[in-house]
Amino acid sequence: MASWERLFDLPTVTLFALAVTAITFIFSPKHVSSIVVFPRVPSHVTLKKPGEQNGSTVTTQEAIVTCCKSLFEKYRAPWWLFNGHLQTIYCVIGDFSRVDQMKYRRQLIRLTDGGTLGLDFAPTNDLDLDDDTPIVVVQHGLTGGSYESYVRAVLRPVCTPVEQGGLGYRAVVVNFRGCAGVPVTTPRLFSAGGTDDLRQALMYISRLYPNAPLLGLGFSLGANVMTRYLAEEGHRSRLNSACILACPWDLFLNDNIISSRWLTRELYAKGMGGNLLALVKRHQDVLLHEPEHAFAKAVLSLLSMKSPTIRDYHQTFGRFDGPPPLFPFPSAADYYKGMSSYQVIGDIKVPFLSINALDDPIVQHVPLHGGDNGLVTMALTPGGGHLGWFQSQSSRWTTRPVLEWLQLVGEKMEDVRRDSRPLVLDSEGWIREHGVQELGCKPVAGGVIIDGNGGEAGTLQGL
């Protein structure tokens, strides 16, 4: 059975979905403008003036209104993708392998706990780019990778040379442990809110390109992780900004919503649970390294399940999948509450743009108040589903506003951060932050050019 067919293994699910979408189409509003919520008390930023030493001071709202005009344009879905279910399902089953094609140069890095991350850099030949060229740092969605169509839809124009109509930037996708062909080298995968892997990846990127501004771009689960990282680091963040799309924000509330409805439970909760189960099966030899350990017993319990929901996964295994003292969590509910990001938005200290869709069937709770943070702007489109936003067979509405945002924070806006911790290279080749011995990374293998346009067998794309 093809991986996408897991979404449709119950014919009644499909028939019911079609009925719901038909009813929604009749009563849904068409071509409604997005809601863009600016902070009540906006922060001030400095926009550079070409050829002048001093820039102009403006509010974050003024900067976005001036430089991100497409964010305020109406989103128009094609007639055949008229609601969030269809947008989301198309993102999963559509063939995008010939659209926004990308190649990456993969670098594996080893972490101090023995784990391995895969960093996929683009363009593959960047020798003609200056060392201060902005770098877009990407975190993908659940069990995805650099091959995801929603990632490539942005990175293709980001990495296209300026003379060919692109931004001419570098980009790097930080692939989660075990995803997109990255090996698992310790009995651990990743969590919805654990930030140390991203933190160590940013250490490596900053060491490699010390003069380049790092622009964060997160999708779905990766957006949640990136948001938490920014809140934890505050002014010390190695990212000078972030744009996040389809962030799940309140994992507990959103899981309750999709688990309590038959359609969303059968389509999405089981689709995501199936992806996670496939990931564990793919790496079970390493995950079962210590058979008597509680972690390995959780793996075996998960492997015995036939069609788990995402809540089943976290109740059985995910709440164990992380370092102490935070892990293990008492239950999946406690895990969701502990790993959410909505409650930390107020701690972010860099310019931050969030885009969600009102009809996203997976993310129904969006904190439009933005934590009353003067640097946070929240946008809510009337349609787009989860990571969809299709306005034709392959083009996405979100591409233009995201590119405008990246150009704003990458070229036009002065960096608002204070100094990050200095990096040091120790005698064993580990890159560490000065005074922080618990974390570090080192390159272990790299230089391989990979095709970033496929996927992974047995894994649903687009979630």
Salt bridges, closest charged atoms under 4 A:
GLU73 OE1 - ARG400 NH1 3.12
ASP95 OD2 - ARG98 NH1 3.62
ASP113 OD2 - ARG177 NH2 2.95
ASP113 OD2 - ARG188 NH1 3.06
ASP120 OD1 - ARG106 NE 2.71
ASP126 OD2 - ARG170 NE 2.71
ASP196 OD1 - ARG199 NH1 2.66
ASP197 OD2 - ARG177 NE 2.78
GLU232 OE1 - ARG199 NH2 2.82
GLU233 OE2 - ARG199 NE 2.75
GLU233 OE1 - ARG421 NH1 3.55
ASP255 OD2 - ARG311 NE 2.73
GLU266 OE2 - ARG265 NE 3.98
GLU266 OE1 - LYS270 NZ 3.28
ASP360 OD2 - HIS386 ND1 2.73
ASP372 OD1 - ARG40 NE 3.56
GLU404 OE2 - ARG400 NH2 3.86
ASP415 OD2 - ARG417 NH2 2.71
ASP426 OD2 - ARG432 NE 3.05
GLU433 OE2 - ARG238 NH2 3.12
GLU433 OE1 - ARG421 NH1 3.54
GLU456 OE1 - ARG282 NH1 3.56
